[in-house]
Amino acid sequence: MRPWRYYLLMSSADHPLASDDRAKLQSVAAHRRGAWKIVISVVVVSVALGGLLWASTREGAEYYKYVDEVLADTTRYQGKRLRVHGDVVDGSLESDQASLRYRFRIASRAPRPPGVISAEFHGIPPDTFKAGAEVIAAGVLASDGHLQADRIETKCPSKYEAK
């Protein structure tokens, strides 16, 4: 038995199939080629979209550590960039308006285990940066255990939250 492709190549004089059967076989072959093109196109587009999604979420994601997590393993974080979340301790905020240098302490928020870390920031802080404010300080943890922050983010005041 010869494959059906063999019969497509033969002329009508050499082939026992009628011309309408040959047309049906050619139609089936064309349909299969079209189906494979669609399948390959869907696979290529899916892989491309998956790769874009993976690359965009990997680079853009920034997570923060809580104060107690940093204090539990300071050697792991020393010299590395990190973001620390907590509250500015009341009475700990010292500022030098002339040099734009701020020193403060960040404490864990309940229900996290208690912990306090010293931080220093040089620059213009957000308007809502004050004692008791919820902050995320981004910077490098120095070898002496204080955070040398180069960016401070504050949470919106509680007046915007539902009561």
C-alpha positions in Angstrom: 0.0 0.0 0.0 1.4 3.3 -1.0 1.1 6.5 1.1 -1.6 9.0 0.2 1.0 11.6 -0.7 2.3 9.4 -3.5 -1.1 9.5 -5.1 -1.2 13.3 -4.9 1.9 13.4 -7.0 0.7 11.1 -9.7 -1.0 12.2 -12.8 -4.7 11.3 -13.4 -3.7 8.8 -16.1 -1.4 6.8 -13.8 -3.7 6.9 -10.8 -6.8 4.8 -10.2 -8.5 7.5 -8.0 -10.9 9.9 -9.6 -10.1 13.6 -9.7 -12.7 14.4 -7.1 -11.0 12.0 -4.6 -7.7 13.7 -5.4 -9.2 17.1 -4.6 -10.5 15.8 -1.3 -7.0 14.5 -0.3 -5.4 17.8 -1.3 -8.0 19.6 0.8 -7.3 17.4 3.8 -3.5 17.9 3.4 -4.0 21.7 3.2 -6.2 21.7 6.3 -3.6 19.7 8.3 -0.8 22.1 7.3 -3.0 25.1 8.4 -3.8 23.4 11.7 -0.1 22.9 12.5 0.6 26.5 11.7 -2.1 27.6 14.1 -0.7 25.3 16.9 2.8 26.5 16.4 1.7 30.1 16.4 -0.2 29.7 19.7 2.8 28.0 21.3 5.2 30.7 20.2 2.9 33.5 21.4 2.2 31.7 24.7 6.0 31.3 25.4 6.6 34.9 24.5 3.9 36.3 26.8 5.0 34.0 29.6 8.6 35.2 29.3 7.5 38.9 29.3 5.3 38.3 32.4 8.1 36.5 34.2 10.7 39.2 33.4 8.4 42.1 34.3 7.4 40.7 37.7 11.0 39.6 38.6 12.5 43.1 38.2 9.7 45.2 39.5 9.0 43.4 42.7 10.4 45.1 45.8 9.8 43.5 49.2 10.5 44.9 52.6 11.7 43.2 55.8 10.2 43.9 59.3 12.6 45.3 62.0 12.5 42.0 63.9 13.5 40.0 60.8 16.5 42.2 60.2 17.6 42.1 63.9 17.3 38.3 63.9 20.0 37.9 61.3 22.0 41.2 61.0 25.1 39.5 59.5 23.0 38.3 56.6 21.9 41.8 55.7 25.0 43.8 56.5 26.3 45.6 53.4 23.2 44.7 51.4 20.3 46.9 50.1 17.1 46.3 51.9 13.8 48.0 52.9 12.8 48.0 56.5 9.2 48.5 57.7 8.1 49.9 61.1 7.1 53.0 63.0 9.3 56.0 63.9 9.9 55.8 67.6 8.4 58.8 69.5 11.2 61.2 70.6 13.9 59.6 68.5 13.7 61.9 65.5 16.7 64.3 65.3 17.0 66.5 62.3 19.6 69.0 61.0 17.7 71.2 58.6 20.8 72.8 57.2 22.4 69.5 56.1 19.1 67.6 55.5 20.3 64.8 57.8 17.8 62.9 59.9 18.5 60.3 62.6 15.7 58.2 64.0 14.8 54.8 65.3 12.4 52.4 63.6 10.4 50.0 65.9 8.4 46.9 65.0 4.7 47.2 64.7 2.4 45.0 66.8 1.7 42.0 66.5 5.3 41.5 65.3 8.0 40.7 67.9 9.5 43.9 69.4 12.6 45.3 68.0 14.2 48.7 67.3 16.8 49.6 64.6 18.6 53.0 64.2 18.5 54.7 60.9 20.0 57.7 59.2 18.7 59.5 56.2 20.1 62.3 54.1 17.7 64.2 51.9 14.2 65.6 51.8 11.7 63.4 53.6 8.0 63.0 52.8 5.7 65.6 54.3 4.1 62.9 56.5 7.5 61.8 58.0 7.3 62.5 61.7 7.5 60.7 65.1 5.0 57.8 65.2 4.7 57.6 61.4 4.6 54.2 59.7 7.7 54.1 57.4 9.6 52.0 54.9 13.2 53.0 54.9 15.3 51.8 52.0 19.1 51.7 52.2 22.1 49.7 53.2 22.6 48.1 56.6 26.0 49.2 58.0 28.4 47.0 59.9 27.4 48.7 63.2 23.8 47.6 62.7 22.2 51.0 61.7 20.4 51.5 58.4 21.9 54.1 56.1 18.7 55.0 54.2 18.6 56.8 50.9 14.9 56.7 50.5 11.9 56.9 52.9 8.3 56.1 52.2 5.5 56.9 54.6 2.0 55.5 54.8 -0.9 57.9 54.4 -2.3 59.3 57.6 -5.0 57.3 59.4 -7.6 60.0 58.6 -7.9 58.3 55.2 -8.7 54.9 56.6 -12.2 53.6 57.3 -13.2 53.7 61.0 
